[in-house]
Amino acid sequence: MPVTFAFLLLPQLHIMDIAGPNQTILEAIGYGADFNITYCGIGQAPVCTSGLVMAKPTHFSKMQLQKGDYLIIPGCNVAYLTSAAFRAEKKLLQWIRDCHQAGIKLVSICSAAYVLAECGLLNDMECTTHFKRTQQMQQEYPRVKVKENVLFTESKDIYTSAGVASGIDLTLYIVEQLVGSFVAHKVAREMVIYIRRDGSDAQQSAYLKYRNHIHAGIHKVQDYIVENIHRKNQLHELAAAACMSERNLTRVFRKEAGVTINEYVNSIRAEKVNTLLHNPDLSRKQIARQVGLESERQLLRILQQTG
């Protein structure tokens, strides 16, 4: 069954809060992720804060979401989200509660955390929102534990993100959870961004590290290494991928990635090994061969060096 991502388009929404996560999911679909994207609203054509008028989406009451699907709520003008008009949308608020009760995962982008708080779903939970709104939200909803200086939070199938671009970081994190680090890395690369992580989150995958640069040649080398980790790559092959001399590649790779080529290769090998170790049908000797090593001893050394 494909996973459906439903965007709830409320009045006065911020266009980047929908565009960033939407494009992230679309790119993942392009790399083979079995996802669907759909849209719903409250019965009117949403007008973005920038003045862009969007098509009238399906009414939320007609949506048929399943357990494991995602309801993404892009941020809106806070003046609307704290207004009597929004708080009077009792059927919408109950529908969101029902979605969560049915096992649908809820995702708020930026100020949309106010929506989940109004539903009562963030009581006694940590969440985040735009840094300009954290104190206000804490005052409006004293039972909510609003965190500052984090990109996103996750708890009990509820995700919240900080302001604007951090919605992309959160969506990439969700893509990584669903289809793996390698696809998430490819999506991030396609969007020409670097996947960030807050210190409170789990350590990022080796596939996603050492990418905080925009050097196209070095990115090509890193992609080549990841996709050919089963081979013993020669320096001249990597240099050819980057259209550089071997000497220049060695220098530029360390400057841009922050590690040597050998250190990067070992980190990718260790990541792959840790994945393969979960397969009881593979011996360590077979695993070593699948990551371009000649012996179990080399495999153990790699794990010790990167552990």
VOBA-1610 file (N, C-alpha, C; in pm, whole numbers, padded with zeros to 5 digits, always signed):
BEGIN
Met+00085-00120+00000Met+00000+00000+00000Met+00088+00125+00000Pro+00059+00220-00090Pro+00135+00345-00088Pro+00103+00427+00036Val+00196+00509+00076Val+00174+00602+00187Val+00121+00733+00130Thr+00010+00782+00184Thr-00049+00906+00138Thr-00006+01022+00228Phe+00035+01131+00166Phe+00064+01255+00235Phe-00046+01354+00198Ala-00131+01387+00293Ala-00241+01480+00270Ala-00204+01615+00329Phe-00210+01719+00248Phe-00183+01855+00294Phe-00315+01924+00327Leu-00325+01974+00449Leu-00443+02049+00491Leu-00417+02197+00464Leu-00489+02252+00366Leu-00465+02389+00322Leu-00566+02482+00388Leu-00520+02553+00489Leu-00605+02646+00563Leu-00591+02787+00506Pro-00681+02877+00541Pro-00669+03014+00493Pro-00539+03081+00543Gln-00489+03173+00462Gln-00373+03255+00496Gln-00248+03170+00522Leu-00232+03065+00443Leu-00115+02978+00463Leu+00010+03041+00400His+00125+03002+00452His+00254+03049+00401His+00299+02954+00290Ile+00328+03010+00174Ile+00350+02926+00056Ile+00471+02835+00070Met+00578+02880+00135Met+00695+02792+00146Met+00670+02676+00241Asp+00577+02696+00335Asp+00547+02588+00429Asp+00480+02470+00362Ile+00415+02495+00248Ile+00363+02383+00170Ile+00460+02343+00059Ala+00525+02442-00004Ala+00609+02412-00121Ala+00729+02327-00085Gly+00797+02355+00027Gly+00917+02280+00064Gly+00888+02133+00091Pro+00797+02103+00185Pro+00763+01962+00210Pro+00704+01893+00088Asn+00621+01964+00013Asn+00560+01905-00105Asn+00665+01863-00208Gln+00762+01950-00234Gln+00866+01919-00331Gln+00953+01803-00282Thr+00979+01798-00152Thr+01058+01689-00095Thr+00992+01554-00120Ile+00862+01547-00095Ile+00788+01422-00118Ile+00787+01388-00267Leu+00766+01488-00351Leu+00763+01465-00496Leu+00897+01410-00546Glu+01008+01465-00496Glu+01139+01415-00536Glu+01159+01270-00491Ala+01110+01238-00371Ala+01120+01099-00323Ala+01041+01005-00414Ile+00925+01049-00460Ile+00847+00968-00555Ile+00928+00945-00681Gly+01000+01048-00725Gly+01084+01035-00843Gly+01194+00932-00827Tyr+01236+00905-00703Tyr+01337+00803-00675Tyr+01275+00670-00634Gly+01147+00653-00662Gly+01085+00522-00643Gly+01003+00505-00517Ala+00993+00607-00433Ala+00913+00593-00310Ala+00765+00577-00346Asp+00698+00484-00281Asp+00557+00456-00309Asp+00470+00549-00225Phe+00466+00677-00267Phe+00392+00780-00196Phe+00283+00838-00286Asn+00178+00889-00224Asn+00076+00968-00291Asn+00069+01104-00225Ile+00033+01207-00300Ile+00012+01341-00245Ile-00131+01383-00276Thr-00201+01434-00175Thr-00336+01484-00195Thr-00355+01609-00108Tyr-00469+01677-00128Tyr-00490+01805-00061Tyr-00634+01813-00011Cys-00651+01881+00101Cys-00785+01902+00155Cys-00791+02039+00221Gly-00912+02083+00250Gly-00931+02214+00311Gly-01063+02221+00383Ile-01108+02344+00408Ile-01231+02363+00486Ile-01346+02415+00401Gly-01336+02403+00268Gly-01449+02438+00183Gly-01434+02566+00106Gln-01314+02621+00100Gln-01292+02743+00024Gln-01157+02736-00043Ala-01135+02817-00145Ala-01006+02823-00213Ala-00909+02902-00125Pro-00802+02837-00076Pro-00710+02908+00014Pro-00635+03019-00059Val-00616+03129+00012Val-00535+03240-00038Val-00411+03250+00049Cys-00294+03239-00012Cys-00169+03245+00063Cys-00144+03387+00115Thr-00060+03399+00214Thr-00028+03530+00268Thr+00038+03620+00163Ser+00096+03559+00060Ser+00157+03636-00049Ser+00055+03682-00152Gly-00071+03638-00139Gly-00177+03676-00231Gly-00207+03572-00336Leu-00129+03464-00341Leu-00154+03359-00439Leu-00281+03284-00403Val-00373+03272-00500Val-00498+03200-00479Val-00479+03057-00529Met-00511+02960-00446Met-00497+02820-00482Met-00632+02761-00520Ala-00630+02649-00591Ala-00754+02582-00628Ala-00825+02530-00503Lys-00956+02523-00510Lys-01034+02473-00398Lys-01008+02324-00380Pro-00955+02282-00266Pro-00926+02139-00245Pro-01047+02062-00194Thr-01033+01932-00188Thr-01137+01844-00132Thr-01167+01883+00013His-01292+01879+00051His-01326+01909+00190His-01267+01800+00280Phe-01217+01840+00394Phe-01148+01745+00482Phe-01236+01627+00520Ser-01367+01650+00532Ser-01458+01543+00575Ser-01469+01430+00473Lys-01426+01455+00350Lys-01435+01355+00244Lys-01305+01277+00225Met-01205+01308+00305Met-01077+01241+00292Met-01087+01099+00348Gln-01017+01006+00283Gln-01013+00868+00329Gln-00867+00828+00352Leu-00818+00862+00469Leu-00680+00831+00504Leu-00676+00702+00585Gln-00564+00633+00575Gln-00545+00506+00644Gln-00437+00517+00750Lys-00437+00422+00841Lys-00331+00417+00942Lys-00195+00414+00874Gly-00104+00499+00920Gly+00028+00507+00860Gly+00043+00619+00759Asp-00069+00679+00715Asp-00062+00795+00628Asp-00022+00919+00709Tyr+00002+01028+00639Tyr+00048+01152+00704Tyr-00046+01267+00669Leu-00083+01343+00769Leu-00156+01468+00750Leu-00059+01581+00779Ile-00025+01658+00675Ile+00070+01767+00690Ile-00008+01899+00691Ile+00018+01981+00793Ile-00051+02109+00807Ile+00052+02220+00792Pro+00055+02288+00677Pro+00148+02399+00658Pro+00112+02517+00749Gly+00211+02599+00780Gly+00189+02713+00866Gly+00102+02820+00802Cys+00035+02895+00887Cys-00055+03003+00843Cys-00025+03129+00924Asn-00092+03235+00886Asn-00084+03359+00963Asn-00134+03331+01106Val-00051+03360+01204Val-00087+03330+01343Val-00210+03408+01386Ala-00230+03526+01330Ala-00349+03603+01365Ala-00476+03525+01331Tyr-00472+03449+01222Tyr-00586+03365+01187Tyr-00597+03246+01282Leu-00484+03181+01310Leu-00486+03060+01393Leu-00526+03088+01537Thr-00516+03213+01581Thr-00557+03249+01717Thr-00690+03325+01717Ser-00756+03327+01602Ser-00881+03402+01590Ser-01001+03318+01633Ala-01110+03387+01661Ala-01234+03317+01696Ala-01286+03237+01577Ala-01262+03287+01456Ala-01308+03217+01336Ala-01244+03080+01324Phe-01114+03072+01351Phe-01049+02941+01343Phe-01094+02851+01458Arg-01098+02904+01576Arg-01137+02822+01692Arg-01281+02774+01683Ala-01358+02838+01598Ala-01497+02793+01578Ala-01506+02674+01483Glu-01395+02636+01421Glu-01393+02522+01329Glu-01389+02391+01408Lys-01493+02367+01486Lys-01494+02253+01577Lys-01489+02119+01504Lys-01557+02109+01389Lys-01557+01982+01315Lys-01418+01952+01260Leu-01348+02056+01215Leu-01211+02037+01166Leu-01121+01989+01278Leu-01128+02054+01393Leu-01042+02018+01506Leu-01070+01874+01551Gln-01199+01836+01551Gln-01232+01700+01591Gln-01183+01600+01487Trp-01192+01637+01359Trp-01143+01549+01253Trp-00993+01523+01268Ile-00917+01627+01302Ile-00773+01610+01322Ile-00747+01517+01440Arg-00823+01533+01547Arg-00810+01442+01663Arg-00842+01299+01620Asp-00948+01283+01543Asp-00988+01150+01497Asp-00880+01088+01410Cys-00817+01169+01326Cys-00708+01119+01242Cys-00596+01061+01328His-00559+01135+01430His-00452+01088+01518His-00493+00960+01590Gln-00617+00955+01634Gln-00668+00836+01702Gln-00666+00715+01611Ala-00683+00738+01479Ala-00689+00630+01381Ala-00550+00587+01334Gly-00444+00646+01389Gly-00309+00605+01352Gly-00249+00683+01237Ile-00312+00794+01201Ile-00257+00882+01098Ile-00158+00975+01164Lys-00041+00988+01106Lys+00064+01070+01165Lys+00041+01217+01130Leu+00059+01303+01229Leu+00033+01445+01211Leu+00164+01522+01204Val+00170+01614+01108Val+00293+01692+01084Val+00255+01839+01077Ser+00309+01920+01168Ser+00286+02064+01160Ser+00413+02133+01112Ile+00395+02227+01020Ile+00506+02305+00969Ile+00495+02446+01028Cys+00600+02491+01093Cys+00607+02627+01145Cys+00489+02656+01240Ser+00411+02761+01211Ser+00305+02804+01301Ser+00188+02707+01310Ala+00184+02605+01225Ala+00074+02508+01231Ala+00074+02430+01361Ala+00180+02441+01440Ala+00178+02380+01573Ala+00061+02434+01655Tyr+00020+02558+01626Tyr-00096+02616+01695Tyr-00221+02532+01669Val-00233+02476+01548Val-00350+02394+01515Val-00354+02271+01603Leu-00240+02204+01615Leu-00235+02083+01697Leu-00254+02116+01845Ala-00202+02230+01886Ala-00220+02272+02026Ala-00367+02301+02054Glu-00435+02365+01959Glu-00578+02395+01976Glu-00660+02266+01984Cys-00612+02162+01916Cys-00678+02032+01923Cys-00655+01963+02057Gly-00560+02013+02135Gly-00525+01949+02260Gly-00428+01834+02245Leu-00374+01816+02126Leu-00288+01701+02098Leu-00145+01721+02145Leu-00108+01844+02178Leu+00029+01870+02223Leu+00040+01886+02375Asn-00068+01864+02445Asn-00063+01877+02591Asn+00040+01783+02651Asp+00126+01839+02736Asp+00230+01763+02807Asp+00332+01700+02712Met+00342+01754+02591Met+00438+01705+02492Met+00532+01817+02451Glu+00652+01778+02407Glu+00745+01875+02350Glu+00709+01901+02204Cys+00721+02026+02164Cys+00697+02063+02025Cys+00780+02187+01995Thr+00774+02232+01871Thr+00843+02356+01837Thr+00762+02429+01730Thr+00800+02554+01706Thr+00737+02637+01605Thr+00838+02746+01568His+00797+02843+01488His+00887+02952+01449His+00942+03021+01574Phe+01071+03056+01570Phe+01135+03111+01689Phe+01068+03240+01738Lys+01003+03313+01647Lys+00935+03436+01688Lys+00806+03407+01764Arg+00761+03283+01758Arg+00631+03249+01816Arg+00639+03155+01935Thr+00758+03112+01972Thr+00767+03011+02079Thr+00713+03064+02212Gln+00750+03185+02250Gln+00702+03238+02377Gln+00552+03263+02375Gln+00504+03318+02265Gln+00360+03343+02252Gln+00282+03212+02262Met+00331+03109+02194Met+00261+02982+02195Met+00261+02921+02336Gln+00373+02935+02406Gln+00382+02883+02542Gln+00281+02952+02632Gln+00261+03081+02612Gln+00164+03156+02692Gln+00021+03116+02655Glu-00005+03098+02525Glu-00139+03061+02479Glu-00178+02920+02526Tyr-00080+02831+02528Tyr-00105+02690+02561Tyr-00006+02645+02668Pro-00031+02678+02793Pro+00065+02651+02900Pro+00096+02504+02924Arg+00009+02414+02881Arg+00035+02270+02901Arg+00133+02214+02798Val+00158+02290+02693Val+00248+02246+02586Val+00392+02283+02623Lys+00486+02193+02596Lys+00627+02218+02625Lys+00696+02264+02496Val+00698+02395+02475Val+00750+02451+02350Val+00902+02462+02360Lys+00972+02397+02267Lys+01118+02398+02266Lys+01169+02503+02169Glu+01279+02568+02210Glu+01347+02663+02123Glu+01475+02600+02069Asn+01524+02657+01960Asn+01655+02618+01904Asn+01663+02471+01862Val+01551+02416+01817Val+01553+02283+01755Val+01483+02294+01619Leu+01522+02208+01528Leu+01463+02211+01394Leu+01327+02144+01390Phe+01314+02032+01464Phe+01186+01962+01465Phe+01180+01869+01584Thr+01060+01824+01615Thr+01038+01728+01724Thr+00953+01613+01672Glu+00959+01502+01743Glu+00879+01385+01708Glu+00839+01314+01837Ser+00710+01290+01852Ser+00662+01217+01970Ser+00521+01169+01944Lys+00497+01040+01970Lys+00364+00981+01962Lys+00297+01006+01827Asp+00373+00987+01719Asp+00322+01004+01583Asp+00280+01147+01552Ile+00340+01241+01623Ile+00319+01383+01596Ile+00455+01448+01574Tyr+00467+01518+01462Tyr+00591+01587+01428Tyr+00562+01737+01422Thr+00654+01816+01474Thr+00643+01961+01460Thr+00776+02017+01413Ser+00770+02120+01330Ser+00894+02179+01281Ser+00901+02326+01319Ala+01021+02378+01318Ala+01043+02520+01341Ala+01004+02597+01215Gly+01055+02716+01198Gly+01009+02802+01092Gly+01055+02767+00952Val+00968+02792+00858Val+00993+02798+00713Val+01074+02679+00662Ala+01205+02699+00633Ala+01286+02596+00566Ala+01302+02470+00648Ser+01286+02477+00779Ser+01301+02356+00860Ser+01193+02254+00830Gly+01085+02296+00764Gly+00985+02199+00719Gly+01042+02101+00619Ile+01142+02146+00540Ile+01210+02056+00448Ile+01292+01955+00526Asp+01363+02002+00629Asp+01442+01911+00712Asp+01355+01803+00774Leu+01240+01844+00826Leu+01150+01747+00888Leu+01097+01647+00785Thr+01060+01695+00667Thr+01008+01605+00566Thr+01115+01508+00517Leu+01238+01555+00504Leu+01348+01465+00469Leu+01367+01359+00576Tyr+01353+01397+00700Tyr+01364+01302+00811Tyr+01256+01195+00800Ile+01135+01236+00763Ile+01026+01139+00747Ile+01053+01048+00627Val+01102+01106+00518Val+01139+01025+00401Val+01244+00922+00439Glu+01343+00964+00518Glu+01448+00873+00564Glu+01389+00760+00646Gln+01294+00790+00733Gln+01230+00687+00814Gln+01156+00585+00727Leu+01094+00633+00621Leu+01010+00546+00539Leu+01086+00465+00436Val+01183+00526+00369Val+01249+00458+00257Val+01401+00455+00269Gly+01456+00502+00381Gly+01598+00484+00405Gly+01684+00607+00378Ser+01805+00600+00433Ser+01897+00712+00427Ser+01944+00743+00286Phe+01963+00639+00205Phe+02019+00661+00073Phe+01922+00741-00014Val+01793+00708-00009Val+01695+00783-00086Val+01686+00926-00034Ala+01686+00942+00098Ala+01681+01076+00155Ala+01801+01160+00111His+01917+01096+00106His+02037+01165+00059His+02021+01207-00087Lys+01964+01120-00170Lys+01945+01154-00311Lys+01847+01269-00327Val+01741+01270-00246Val+01644+01378-00251Val+01709+01510-00210Ala+01785+01506-00101Ala+01853+01627-00055Ala+01949+01679-00161Arg+02019+01587-00226Arg+02113+01625-00331Arg+02039+01687-00450Glu+01926+01628-00487Glu+01846+01680-00598Glu+01797+01821-00570Met+01766+01848-00443Met+01715+01979-00404Met+01826+02078-00368Val+01951+02032-00381Val+02070+02115-00354Val+02064+02171-00214Ile+02038+02082-00117Ile+02039+02122+00022Ile+02117+02020+00102Tyr+02152+02057+00224Tyr+02223+01967+00314Tyr+02128+01932+00428Ile+02113+01805+00456Ile+02025+01762+00564Ile+02087+01798+00699Arg+02018+01879+00773Arg+02066+01920+00904Arg+02006+01831+01012Arg+02072+01826+01126Arg+02019+01752+01240Arg+02046+01834+01365Asp+01951+01833+01456Asp+01973+01897+01585Asp+02041+01798+01678Gly+02113+01849+01775Gly+02187+01762+01866Gly+02101+01664+01942Ser+01973+01696+01959Ser+01885+01605+02033Ser+01833+01492+01947Asp+01855+01498+01815Asp+01809+01392+01726Asp+01913+01282+01716Ala+01870+01167+01663Ala+01961+01056+01644Ala+02071+01096+01545Gln+02188+01040+01564Gln+02299+01071+01475Gln+02263+01037+01332Gln+02300+01126+01241Gln+02263+01106+01102Gln+02343+00994+01038Ser+02287+00940+00934Ser+02350+00833+00860Ser+02475+00882+00790Ala+02570+00791+00766Ala+02692+00826+00692Ala+02659+00872+00551Tyr+02548+00822+00494Tyr+02509+00866+00361Tyr+02481+01016+00358Leu+02441+01072+00471Leu+02398+01211+00477Leu+02505+01304+00532Lys+02615+01249+00578Lys+02722+01331+00634Lys+02817+01380+00526Tyr+02895+01480+00564Tyr+03002+01533+00477Tyr+02946+01589+00347Arg+02822+01639+00352Arg+02760+01693+00231Arg+02735+01844+00242Asn+02791+01906+00342Asn+02765+02047+00363Asn+02855+02133+00274His+02847+02109+00144His+02924+02186+00046His+02846+02184-00085Ile+02888+02263-00182Ile+02816+02270-00309Ile+02907+02239-00426His+03018+02169-00401His+03111+02135-00507His+03056+02016-00586Ala+03014+02042-00710Ala+02948+01938-00790Ala+03038+01818-00813Gly+03169+01842-00837Gly+03261+01732-00863Gly+03277+01641-00744Ile+03285+01698-00625Ile+03301+01617-00503Ile+03171+01542-00474His+03057+01604-00499His+02931+01532-00482His+02925+01411-00576Lys+02974+01428-00699Lys+02976+01316-00793Lys+03063+01201-00741Val+03177+01237-00684Val+03265+01135-00628Val+03197+01064-00511Gln+03133+01140-00423Gln+03064+01079-00310Gln+02952+00986-00357Asp+02877+01029-00458Asp+02772+00943-00513Asp+02832+00815-00573Tyr+02943+00831-00643Tyr+03010+00716-00706Tyr+03056+00616-00601Ile+03111+00667-00492Ile+03158+00579-00385Ile+03041+00502-00323Val+02933+00573-00293Val+02816+00510-00232Val+02759+00400-00323Glu+02749+00430-00451Glu+02688+00336-00544Glu+02781+00222-00585Asn+02909+00236-00555Asn+03005+00132-00593Asn+03086+00083-00474Ile+03024+00085-00356Ile+03096+00047-00235Ile+03135-00101-00236His+03070-00180-00321His+03104-00322-00332His+03235-00344-00406Arg+03286-00239-00471Arg+03411-00249-00546Arg+03524-00181-00470Lys+03644-00219-00504Lys+03760-00150-00449Lys+03793-00037-00545Asn+03745+00082-00511Asn+03760+00195-00601Asn+03904+00242-00608Gln+03947+00269-00727Gln+04081+00322-00750Gln+04075+00474-00758Leu+04180+00538-00712Leu+04182+00684-00710Leu+04162+00743-00849His+04218+00679-00952His+04205+00734-01087His+04060+00729-01135Glu+03981+00630-01088Glu+03840+00623-01124Glu+03762+00738-01060Leu+03795+00765-00935Leu+03728+00875-00864Leu+03766+01009-00926Ala+03891+01023-00962Ala+03936+01147-01024Ala+03865+01169-01157Ala+03845+01061-01231Ala+03774+01072-01359Ala+03629+01115-01337Ala+03566+01064-01231Ala+03428+01102-01201Ala+03417+01251-01170Ala+03522+01304-01107Ala+03522+01446-01070Ala+03580+01536-01176Cys+03635+01474-01284Cys+03704+01550-01390Cys+03819+01632-01332Met+03899+01565-01247Met+04014+01629-01183Met+04134+01537-01192Ser+04249+01592-01163Ser+04367+01508-01145Ser+04356+01439-01010Glu+04428+01330-00991Glu+04424+01258-00864Glu+04472+01346-00749Arg+04578+01421-00774Arg+04633+01507-00669Arg+04534+01616-00630Asn+04471+01676-00731Asn+04375+01783-00702Asn+04252+01728-00632Leu+04205+01609-00671Leu+04090+01549-00606Leu+04118+01525-00458Thr+04234+01470-00427Thr+04270+01443-00287Thr+04263+01571-00204Arg+04315+01678-00260Arg+04319+01806-00187Arg+04178+01866-00174Val+04105+01871-00286Val+03975+01936-00285Val+03873+01855-00204Phe+03879+01723-00211Phe+03785+01640-00136Phe+03795+01670+00014Arg+03917+01672+00065Arg+03933+01698+00209Arg+03888+01839+00244Lys+03916+01935+00157Lys+03876+02074+00184Lys+03724+02087+00189Glu+03654+02025+00094Glu+03510+02041+00084Glu+03433+01950+00181Ala+03474+01824+00191Ala+03400+01727+00274Ala+03444+01727+00420Gly+03568+01772+00444Gly+03617+01774+00582Gly+03680+01645+00628Val+03686+01546+00539Val+03751+01417+00568Val+03828+01375+00444Thr+03919+01280+00462Thr+03990+01227+00346Thr+03899+01131+00269Ile+03939+01100+00148Ile+03862+01004+00067Ile+03854+00870+00138Asn+03965+00825+00194Asn+03967+00696+00261Asn+03876+00695+00384Glu+03876+00805+00458Glu+03787+00813+00575Glu+03640+00809+00532Tyr+03611+00877+00422Tyr+03473+00876+00372Tyr+03432+00736+00327Val+03519+00669+00252Val+03491+00533+00206Val+03465+00441+00325Asn+03548+00452+00428Asn+03531+00366+00546Asn+03399+00393+00618Ser+03357+00520+00621Ser+03230+00551+00688Ser+03113+00491+00611Ile+03119+00496+00478Ile+03013+00437+00396Ile+03014+00285+00411Arg+03134+00225+00413Arg+03143+00080+00432Arg+03082+00038+00565Ala+03116+00113+00670Ala+03063+00078+00802Ala+02912+00087+00806Glu+02857+00188+00740Glu+02711+00203+00734Glu+02648+00083+00664Lys+02706+00045+00552Lys+02654-00070+00476Lys+02669-00199+00556Val+02782-00215+00621Val+02805-00335+00702Val+02700-00346+00812Asn+02673-00235+00882Asn+02576-00238+00991Asn+02437-00276+00941Thr+02407-00240+00817Thr+02280-00281+00758Thr+02280-00430+00727Leu+02388-00477+00665Leu+02396-00618+00624Leu+02404-00713+00743Leu+02456-00666+00855Leu+02467-00752+00973Leu+02330-00795+01026His+02224-00725+00985His+02090-00763+01028His+02035-00881+00946Asn+02110-00920+00843Asn+02066-01034+00760Asn+02133-01161+00811Pro+02058-01250+00876Pro+02118-01371+00935Pro+02169-01470+00831Asp+02131-01450+00705Asp+02174-01543+00599Asp+02310-01510+00542Leu+02367-01398+00585Leu+02497-01356+00533Leu+02606-01381+00636Ser+02714-01445+00593Ser+02830-01461+00681Ser+02911-01331+00678Arg+03001-01317+00774Arg+03084-01195+00777Arg+03175-01189+00656Lys+03215-01303+00608Lys+03300-01306+00488Lys+03222-01256+00367Gln+03096-01295+00357Gln+03011-01248+00247Gln+02986-01098+00259Ile+02965-01053+00381Ile+02942-00910+00402Ile+03066-00830+00362Ala+03183-00881+00399Ala+03307-00812+00363Ala+03317-00794+00212Arg+03283-00898+00139Arg+03292-00890-00007Arg+03193-00788-00063Gln+03078-00775+00000Gln+02976-00684-00051Gln+03011-00538-00028Val+03112-00513+00054Val+03155-00374+00076Val+03299-00352+00028Gly+03346-00441-00059Gly+03476-00420-00121Gly+03595-00456-00037Leu+03575-00541+00065Leu+03684-00585+00151Leu+03721-00730+00119Glu+03842-00766+00157Glu+03892-00899+00123Glu+03885-00999+00238Ser+03862-00951+00360Ser+03864-01044+00474Ser+03778-00992+00588Glu+03744-01084+00679Glu+03671-01047+00799Glu+03754-00954+00886Arg+03885-00974+00886Arg+03972-00890+00967Arg+03961-00743+00925Gln+03958-00719+00795Gln+03941-00583+00746Gln+03805-00527+00787Leu+03704-00612+00781Leu+03570-00570+00820Leu+03567-00527+00966Leu+03624-00606+01053Leu+03627-00573+01196Leu+03704-00446+01223Arg+03812-00426+01147Arg+03893-00306+01164Arg+03813-00181+01127Ile+03737-00191+01019Ile+03654-00079+00976Ile+03550-00044+01084Leu+03487-00147+01138Leu+03386-00124+01241Leu+03447-00062+01366Gln+03567-00104+01403Gln+03634-00048+01521Gln+03673+00098+01497Gln+03719+00128+01377Gln+03763+00264+01346Gln+03648+00362+01341Thr+03532+00315+01297Thr+03418+00405+01278Thr+03318+00396+01393Gly+03339+00301+01483Gly+03244+00285+01593Gly+03258+00388+01698
//
